[in-house]
C-alpha cells in the first residue's frame, strides 16, 4: 500500500489547511452537457467493439492535457452495461499508485475494490485520473470538468451503466469525491470518502447522493471533525435522521460502522469511525494494509444499488397538496388568505381554504416552485439569510423561489431553498396558530418536516 507520507510533514499540512481556507466557499461550476443521466440506458459504447483498452490514456480538458489509467475487465462484453468506479489519489499520490496498489500490489488496487470486483464476476470498469500537481485543488472547477470529459470519453468507447457510476478516494482524493457528489449528483450514484475534508470545493451540494465516509478519531492531518462535516451535509441532503453516531475509544484499535436511519429510499448514508490516524487501510488491532475492513465496507455499499434509476421525488406536478407541520399538526397557509404579492406564510388550523393548498412547478435540476392555489403566486425567500421571511410573489423562477424536496419518509418532506441552502422552518418550534414560517439551517427536525396530503 502506498501511503501519502509527504502529507504528514508539517509544511504540507499547512499547505493543506491553506487550500481548505481558500476553497471553503466552493467553486463555481458549469453543468456539463447531458449531466442528468438518471435514465438506466446503455451508453454509446454498448454494442460496439471497445474503443479504449486497459492502460494509460490522455485527454484534452479545459486547454490542458490530462491523464488517466483505465482498467477494462478481461472478459469485457460489449452487450453488458458495466459498473464504473473512479478512484482518486491522495495529495502527493498518483494515478499509478491507485491503479497498481503500491507496495501491496493488486490486493490494494483501487483501494482493494478491483480484487473484490474480479472475485464477483469482473463486472466493474475502473478509472484512475491524475490530478494536477498530484492533488485536486479544482480551481474554477477544472478537475470536475476533467472528470466530465473523462466519463464522456469512456462512455462513448465502452458499455457503461449510467446508474452505476461511483467515485472514491483518500484524503485529497476523498475531498475530490465529495466535490463530485456536490457538483454532479445526477452523475454519481454514490461516493466513498476516506479521511476527507472540503479541500476541492462544493459547487451545488444540495441534492442527495448515497454517501459512505470513513475517518480516524486520531487523524492529525485532516481532523475527524472535517469528515463529520462532509457526512452531515449528505445526512441532510438525503433526508436521514440526524444523530451523533458512536465512535470507538482511543486505544481500542477497533472501528464502528453506523448506517443512518430515515434516509430517503435509495440514498443511504454510512459512517465508519476507527481508532487510528490518517489512513485508508486501518486494521483492527493496529497496523495498516490491504487486509483492512474498509475495502469490504465500501464494496458492500456500492454494490447494493441495482441497475435502476434512483427513486423519484415524493411530489408530482399538477397535483394540489396540503402541507402539515409535523411538530404541530397545523397547515402551511398564506396569512389572511391574501392574494397580494408579499403576503407571508404561517402555520394555521385546517380551514379547507384554497390558501392552504399548493402545487409544485418543476424548475429542473431537482428543484420546484411552490405555488399557492388561491393566488397563483409562488413561495419566495426574502434573501439568503437565516431567518429570512418567506412570502408569496409573482413567479419569475428566481433561485429564491426554487425549493428542493427532501424525502423524510412516511409522506413527510423538508423544503430546502436553492439560493440559500436553508430549509422552510416554523419559527422557534412554535405550535401556536399564526406562528411565522421562515427559512433556517437545515436540520431535518420536526418543525422542518411537512406531511404531504393531496387536497
N, C-alpha and C positions, 0 to 999 in steps of 0.2 A: 504494500500500500504506500503510495506517495502522499505524504502529509505536507501541509504548507508551512514548513519550518520558517521560511523568511518572514511570514506574517507575525511570528511570535516576537520578533525583535521590537524593542520599544519604539524605534524610529518609524517602523512601518505601522505599528499600532496607531501612532499619532497621525500618520497619513490617512489611515482608515477612518479615524474619527473626524478628520478634516473633510474627507469626502462625504461622510454622513451628514455633517453640518451643512455642507454646500447643497446636498441633494434632498434635504429633509422635506422641501416643498414639492418634490416630484418634478417631472419633466413633461413638457407638452408634446404629445404625440398625435400624428395624424393617423386615422384609421386606415388600414390597408384596403385595397380593392378586394371586395369579396370577403371581408373579415368575418361576417356572420356565416359560420359553417356548421350549424347545428343539424342540417339535414344529413341523414345517415346514408349518403350516396358514395359510391366509389369515386376515386379521383381520376383525372385524365390518364393516369398511368395504368389504370386497370385494363386488362385485355390486350396489352401491347408488350412487345419484347422490352425488358428492362432498359431504361435509358441511362441508368447510372449503376456502377458496380461498387463493391466494397473498396474502401481506400480513401486517399486524400483528394479533396476537391477544392476548387477556388471559384468564387462568385464575385461579381461586381455589385456592390451595395453602397448607396449614398456616396458615390465617387471614390470608393476605396475597394481594393482587392481584399476580400475576406476569405478565410479558410475554414474548412470543416472536414471531419472524418466520418465516413458512412459505413455502417455495418448492415449488410443485407443478409437475411437468413440463407443458409446454404441450400435449403430446399425451396427457395422462393417460387411461388406460384402466382403468375400474373392475373389469375382469376380470383384470388383471395385477397380481401382487404385487410391489411396488417395494422396492428397497433404501432404507434411511433413514440419513441421516448427520446427527448432532447436532454443530454447530460452535460451540465455546465461546470466548468472547473473553478477552482478557488483562486484567490489572489496569489500570484506567483506560479500557479499551476498552468498546465497547457491542455489542449485537446488530446495530445498524445498520452498524458497522464490518465485522463478519464478513460480513453479507449483501451489502453494497454493494461490498466490496473496497477501500474507502477511496480514496486517490488513484490507485490502479491500476485502480479500477473493476471491471467484470465479469471481467476476466482474473484478478483475485485474490479474487473472491467465494468464500467458504468455503475459504480458503487455496488457491485455484486449482482446487479439485475440481469446482466447478459447471461451469466451462468444459470440463473433461475429460469430465464426465458427459454434457453436451449433445452433445459430439462422438462419444459412444459409444452414442447411441440414446435419450437423455433417460430413463434408467432409474432415476433416483435422486430421492427427495424429500429436501429439505434443511430443517433447522430451526436457527434461531439463538436460543437463550434469552438472557434478560437477567439478569445476576447482581445481587444487592443491593449497592448502593454500588459498582457497576462492578467487583465482584470475586466470588470464590467461597469465602468463609470457611466455608460449610457448617456453621454452628453447630447442634448437635443433629441433624445430618443433614438440615436443611431444604432444602438445594439438591438432594440426591439425591431427596428426596420430590417436589420441584418437577419434576424430570425424569421421575419415575414418573408424575406426574399429566399432564404434557405428552404423554408417549408414549401413555398411556391415551386421551387425547382425540383425538390424531392417528389412532391405530389404529382408533378407533370410527368416524371420519369418512372414512378413506381406506384403500385396499388396500395393506397393508404385509406384506412377507415377514419374519416374526419371526426367521428365522435369518440375516437380513442387516441387523442394526441395529448401527451404528458410532458412535463419538464421537471427536472430536479437537479439540485446541486448543493455543494458545501460552501459555507462562508460567503465569499463574494458570489459564488455560483448560486447559493441559496437566495441572496439578495436579488439576483437577476431572475430567478424563478418566481419570486414574489412580484417583481416588476411586470413579468409576463402575465401573471394572474390578474394584476390590476388593469393592465392595458389591453389584454386580449382574452377576456372572459368567455367569448364565444368560440375561441380557437382551442384553448387548453381545457381539457375535461377536468384535470386535477394537477396539482403541483406538490412536490416534496421538497421541503426546506430543511436542510441540515445546518443547524447553528447559524442562522441568518440574521440580517438586520436590514433596515431601509438604507441601503447604500446605492442602489441603482434607480431610485425614484419610484413613484407610484402614480402614473397618469391614469385617471379614472378611479379605480379602486372602490367602486360602489356595487358591483354586480357579483352574484355568487359564483364561486369556483370551489370544487372539492379540494380540501387542504389537509396535508399532514406535515406537522412540524416536530423536529427533534432538537433538543438543546441540553447542554450540560449545566448543572447548577453551579459549577466552579469555573465556568468559561471566563478567562481573563482577557480575551481578545474582543469578543462581542458578547457582552453580558447577557444572561438569560432573560433579563427584562426586555431586551431588544427582540428576542424571539417571541416572547409573550405578546408584545405589541402587534407583531405581524399576525400571529394566531388570532388575537382578539378582533382584528379587523374582519377576518373571514367568519368568525363566530357571529358577528353582527350581520355581515352580508348574507350569510347562509341561514339566518333566522334561528340559530341554535340558542338553547337556554344558557345564559351566562353562568359561569361558575369559576371557582378557583380550584383547578384540578390538583390532586395530591402530587407531591414531588418527593423523591427519596431523600433520606437524611444524609448529610455529609459523612463520609466514611463507610457507608453501607455497600458501595460498589454494586448497586443494583439500578434498575430502571423501572418506571411506572408508565404504562400506556393508558390513556383515557380517551374514550370515544364520547364526544359530546352528545347530549340528548336534545330532542326537539328540533333538530335541523330540518330544513326544507328537504323533502324527498329527493334523493339523488345528489345531495350536496353535503356529505358528511364532513366533519372536522375531527381530526385525531391529533392528540398532543402526547408526545413521549419525552419525559424528563429523565435524565440519568445523572448519577453521581460521577461526574468527570468534567474534563475541560473542553477545549476547542477541538473536537474530534468527530469525524463522520462515522467511525467504526469502533465505538467503545464496546468492550466485552464485560459482562457481569463478572465480578470478582477481580477486575483490574485488567489493564492492558488494552491493546487495540489490534485489530486485524480483520481479515476477511470473514472470520467466523462470527463476526458481530451479529447481533439481533436486528440491527437497523435494516439490513437488506430484506429480510423476511417480512418485516412490518410494512416496508414501502411496497414490496411486490404484492402482498396481500391487499394493500389499499388500492393500488391502481388496477388490479385485475378483477375487482369486484364489479366494475361497470360493464354492462352488456353493450352490445353494438346497437344501441337505440339512442334516440335523442333524449336529452335531459327533460324532465317534466316541464310542462308549460306553466307560466304564472297562474295564480288561482283566480284571475279575473278574466272576464270576457268583455269585448267591446259590444256596444249596443244593448247592454243589459243594465237595468236600474238596480242599484244596491242601497241598502241602509247600512250605516257603519256604526256599530255599537262599541263604545269604550269598554274594554274587558274588565277594568277595575271597578267601574261604577254602574254598568248596565245602562248607561244613558247614550243617546244617539248624537252623532255629529249633525249640527244644523246651522243654518245661516241666521245670525242674530236678527230677531224681529221678523223673520221670514222676508227680509228686504230683498228687492230685486235690483238694488242700486249697486253699481261698482264701488268697491271699497268696504262693503259690509263685512264684518268679521265673522269667524266661525266660533262656535261654542258647543258645549255638551248640554243636551236638553232631554226632558222626558219625552217618550214617544208620543207624537200627536197625530200621526197619519198624514202629515202635510208633505207637499212636494219639496219644501225647503229642507227636508231631511232625507232626500233621495239624490243619488249621484250616479253618473255613468262614467266609464273610463274611455278616454280617447287616446289611441295609440300614437305615441310620438317617435317610435322607433328606438332601437338600441336598448329595449327592455324598459323604457320609461313611458308614463302615461300622464295626460292631463285629467284632472278630476272635475267633472262638470256638474254644477248644480242644476237639477232638473227644472226647477221653477223659474230660473233666471237665464239659463244658457251661459252663465259666466263660469270661469274655472278658478280653482283654488290656487293662490299665489302667495309665496312668502314675501314679506316686505323687503327683505335683503338677506344676505348670507350669514347674519349674526345669530348666535344662540339667543333664544327668547323673542325673536322677531315675530310680529303678528302674521297671521295667515288670513287673507281676505279673499272675496270673490272679485275677479277682474275680467275685462274683455280678453278673449282668447287670442294670444299672439304667438303661442308656442315658445315663449321665452324659457330659458332653463329654470328660472324661479317658479315656473308653472309646471315643471315636469317632476314626476314622482316615481320612484321605483317601488314596486310592490314586493315586499319580502314576506314569503310564506312562513307563518309561525305555527302552522299545523292546526288541525281541527277547525278549519274555516276562518282562522284569525290571520290578520296581516299587519305588518308595520309599513308605514309610508315614508320613504326617505327622499328628501329633496335633492335634485340633481346638482343645483348650483352650490348648495351649502354642505351636502352630506349629512344634514341634520334630519331628525325624524319628527313627524307630527306627534305632539305631546300634550296631554291635558295638564295644564299648569299646576304645579305643586301637588300632583296626585290627588287633586280635589275630587270629591264625589258630589259636590253641590250642583244644583241646577244653575245653568248660566256660566259655569266655570270656563275660563278662557282656554282656547286651544292654540298653541303656538308651535314653534319648532325648537328642538333641543338635541343635545348629544344623543346619538342612537345607542340605547342600552337594551332595547327589546323588553323592557319592563311592562307590566300590565297596563300602565297608563299610556303606553305607546303601541298597544295592541288593540286592533279593532276587528270585531266579529263581522264578517260579511254575510248579509242576508238579502236575497232577492226581494225587491219591493213588489 
